[in-house]
Amino acid sequence: MKLALATDAWFPQVNGVVRSLSTTVAELERRGIGVDLVTPDQFLTVPMPGYASIRLAMAPRFGVRRKLDAAQPDIVHIATEGPIGWAARGWCLSRGVPFTSAFHTRFPEYASVRTGISAERFWPIMRRFHAASRAVLVSTPSLAAELAGRGIAHTRRWSRGIDHGLFHPEGPRHPAMAGLSGPVLLYVGRVAPEKNIGAFLDLAVPGTKVVVGDGPSLETLRRRHGKALFLGALSGEELAAAYRSADCFVFPSLTDTFGLVVIEALASGVPVAGYPVTGPIDILGPDGLGPDGDLPAPAGVLDPDLATAVRGALALDRAAATRLGRQFSWERATDQFQGAIETALAESRHPARAA
């Protein structure tokens, strides 16, 4: 199988989509499956309006076509609905090459936050983009159900994993978080309007709030919330140490499709507080006992009132969080990804059998 991956999200961007794609590519290559990459660093790019750290390929149509013509893939996985994604989609349709796609980001909601235009205006674009895809890969069952209600029903499950050699309870704490007035409440992720970080920073609960991440809202939030500790973007051992230093991980987002940072925190032994929405509810389950409800004790608390969720999570046993976090692995997630791609390719070659 000759596989190509086309994505608008790639290094040096730091986010869950890039981590998911890069780790999956590495795992596929470890299995002997080569992947031809079509990524923004291969093109002239311009800053994304309102988010300068994300650079978008500028008019990549002909460049994408040249790269895919040279690669001659049997199938293409299109990870994003940006300029590269649309160009790769056009190449596949013109050449009769099957493709799968993924729904990583709630583009309609994100665009609505930034433009003030109703998210409903953007959903027809999403339906058009994914309509010809052989399978739309989604991270959770609740997202699959939501997309089905939006007219995107041909989904396949592709969960996420973590590096268990890095994210675990044992190890040093972050020196910048030592001696903070407890409990220590941690947020990790992009510092951007769509992440709803204000709901976290405005919480009237005891302790110290810590924000790890970078983004367009960082300086504004620093000025507005002088009592919070902003550490900027961290990675590797520094990030793992920050997780271990927290008493509770707070995930205030209402728009994420999964929440890779949630399972990183859990594996580090940190109970999670969040809202009962897609992503957190698929990881923790409605009662915090995991997606199958089989944990002996809750690993987190989800509540429409975030302060209630935080207070509940602070009372939980850290061992339950570790146990749930260990259930997520990149090997298992890549099995799902590979299975979806291989099934899509087989069905494209034998459409009568697929029917």
N, C-alpha and C positions, 0 to 999 in steps of 0.2 A: 504494500500500500504506500503510495506516494502522497504525503499530506502536506498541505501548505496552510499556514496560519497568517491571517491578515488582521491587524489590530491597530487602532489609533492610540491605544494605551500601552506604553512601553517605557523602558528606562530612558532618561533618568527620573521619570515620574515615580513617586513613592505612594502606592495605594494598594488596596486589596486586589484590584483587577490585575495589576502588573505582577504582584506576588503569586496570584493564582495561575496566571498564564505561564510565567517563567518557570515556576516549580513543576507544572504539568509537562512543559516541553522537556525539562531536564529528566523527569521520570520516564517519559516516552523514549527519549534517546538512550537512557539506561537499559530500556527493554529492546533496543535495536531498531526503533522506529524513528527515522530521520524526519525532521520538520523543516521545511523551507519557510523562512520568516519574511513577512512584508510589514515593516514597522516604520514609525515616523522618522527615526534617525537616518533613514535611507533617502530622505527627501528634504527639500527646502521647507522650513516650517515657520509659522507665525504664532505669537502668543494667543491663547484662547481669550476672548474678551472677558474681562473680570477675573481671570485666573491665569496670570502670566506664567506660572510654573508649569502649566500644561501647554504644550506646543502642538499645533495641528498641522498636518501636511498640507502644503499649498498646491492646489490643482494637481492632485496626484494621479489623475486618471490614466495618462499615457505611461507614466512610470510604473504604476501597478500592473498594467497590461504587459509591459515588457518583462517584468520580473516573473509574472505567472506564466507567460509564454515560454520563458526560458526554463522554468521549473517543471512545467508539464505535469501538474499534480493530478492524481486520480480524483481527489476530493479536496475542498477548501473549507477550513473552519474560519468563519468571520466573527470576530469577537466583539466588535463595537459598531455602532451605527454612525460613525464619523466619516470624514472624507475618504479615508483608506477603505473603510468598510463598504461604502457605497460604490467605490471604484471596483473593488473585488467582486461585489455582487453583480455589477454590470458585466465584468469579464466572464464570470461563470455562466450567466444567462446567454451571452453571445456565443460562447464556446460549447455550450451544452455540458458543462462540468457540474456535477452536483456539489452543493455546499450545505453545511450546517451553520447555525448561528447561535448566539448566546444572548441572554438578557441579564447583563451584569448590573446595569444602572437604570434607575427610574428617570430616564431623560425627560419625559413630560413634566414630572414634578420639579425636577431641578431647573428646567427651563422656565417653569412658571414662577419659581422663587426669584429668579434673576430678571425676568422680563415683566412680571405682573400680568402676563397673559394666562388665561385659564389652561390648565393642563389638558383639558379635553380637546383643545385645538391641536395638540401635538400627537395624540394617540393614533389618528389615521396614518401619520407618517410611520409610526412603529409597525402598524399592521401591514402596510405596504412593504416595508423593508423585510419583514420576516416571512411574508406569505409564501415565497418560493423556496424557503429553506426546507431541507429534508427533515430537520429536527431542530427545535429551539431548546438549547440547554439551559436549565434553570437550577438554582441551588436548593430550593425548598418546595415542599408540596403546597404550601399556602400561596407561594408565588405562581406556581403552575395553575392553581385554581383561579387566581385573580386574572391571569393572562387569558385563560379560557373564557372568562366572562367578558374580556376585551376583544374576543375574536382571534386570539392566538392560542390555538388548542393543541397543536402538534409539538408538545414539549417532551423532553427527556430529562431525567434527574442527573445532575452533576453537582455533588456536594463539595465540600472543601476540607482541607486538612491543615496540619501544622507541623513544624519541626520539633519533635519531642525531645531531641537532643539539646534544644535551646530553651524551650518553654516548659519548665517544671518547677516544683516548689522549692527544691534544694538549690542553694547557691547564695551569692552575696546580694545585699540590698543596694539600692542606688544611693550614693553618698549625699546627693542633693535632697533626698527625701528623709534622711535620718534626722531625728529630733523634731520633726513636724508635730504640731498639735493634732492629736488623733480625735476621731478616726480619720485615716487618710483615704480620700475618695479620688479615684483616678478616671480620667478620660484619655483615650488614645485614638487618634484618627485625624482626618483633615479638619483644619480649623476654617470652616466655611459655613455660609448661611444655611445650606440645606441639611447640615448635620444637627441643627437644633441645639447647639451647645449652650445657648442662653438658658435653656430649661435646666441644665446642670448647674451652671454658675450662679443662677438666681435662687437655688434651693436654700431654704431657711433650715438648715440642719447643722449640728455641731461638727467640728473638725476642720480639716484643710483640704481644699480642692486643688488637684494637680492636673494640668493639661499637657499631654505629650502630642506634638504634631505641629505642622506648619500649614499655612494657607492664607487666603486673602483677608480673613477676619482677625488674624492674630494680633496685630498692633492695636486695633480698635478694642478688642476684648481685654488686652493687657491694661490699657488705660482705664477701662471701665471697671475692672475687677482687680483692684490692687492687692487684695488679700489672697488671691489665688497664685499658685506657683506655675509658671509657664516654662517648660523645659525645652521647647522646640522639638524638632524631629529627632527621634532616636532609632537606632537599629541594633541588631545583633545582641550581644551580651548586655549592653546598656539598656536596651528596651526590656529584655528579660528581667533585669534587676529592678527596673521601675515597676513592672507588674508585681513582682514578689513583695515590693515595699508597700503595696496598697492593702487596705482593709476591705475595700469594696470597689468593684469596677462598675462605673455608671455609663450606660449606653443610651443616650437621649434621643437618638435618631428615630424618626418616624418614616423614613423613606428608603433605608438600606434594603437590599434584596437578600442579604445574609448577615454579615457582620463577622469578618474573619478575626477581628480583635476580640470578639466575645469568646471564641474558643481558645485563643491564645491566653486570655486572662484566666479562664477556667482551668486550663492545663497547668497554669502557674499557681493554682490553689487559691484563686480569688473569687469569692461569690459575686454574682452579677445582679445589678438592678437595672430595669428598663421598662419600656412600655410593652403591652401585649399586642405586638404587631408583627408582620412578616419579618423573618430573620430571627429575632430573639425568641419568639414563641415556637419556632421550628427547632431551635437548638435546645431551649430549656423546657419546652412543654408548658402548658398553661399553669401548672402547679409547681414548676421548677424541678420536677422529677425526671427530666429528660424527654426526648421526643416519643419514646415508647412508654413513659411513665413507670420505668422499672428501677429507678434509683432508690436506695433505702432511705435517703434523706434528700431534701431539696438542695440544688446547687445555686439557686438564684430566686429572685422574686420579681414578677412582672405585675405592674398595677397601673391603672390610668393616672394615678397620682404618684409622680416620681419620688416624692419625699417618703411616701409610704413604702414604696419598693426599696428605697435605700435603707430605711430603718429595719425592714424585714431581712434584707440581705446581710446586714451587719451582725445579725444574731445567728447566722448559719455556720455550720461546720465546714471548714476549708477542705476537708478530705472529700466531701461530696462533690465539690467543684472540680477537684483533680480527677476524680473518677469519671466524670462526664467528659472533661476535656480530652482524656485519653482515648475516647471512642472515635475521635476524628483523626484520620491519617491521609496523607497524600497518596499512598499506595491504593487505598480503597477508592479515593476520589478519582484517581487516574484510571482505575478499572472501569468506572462508570463512563468517563470521558471516552476512553478507547472503545468501549462497547457501543456507545452511541454513534461514533464515527464509522465503525466497521458495519454496523447494522444499516446505517444510512447509505453507505456505499453499496452494500449487497442489494438493498432494495432498489437502488437506482439502476443496477445492472439486470435485475429480475423483477420488473414492476408487477408482472402478473402474479408472481409468487407472493409479493408483499401484500397485494390486494386480497 
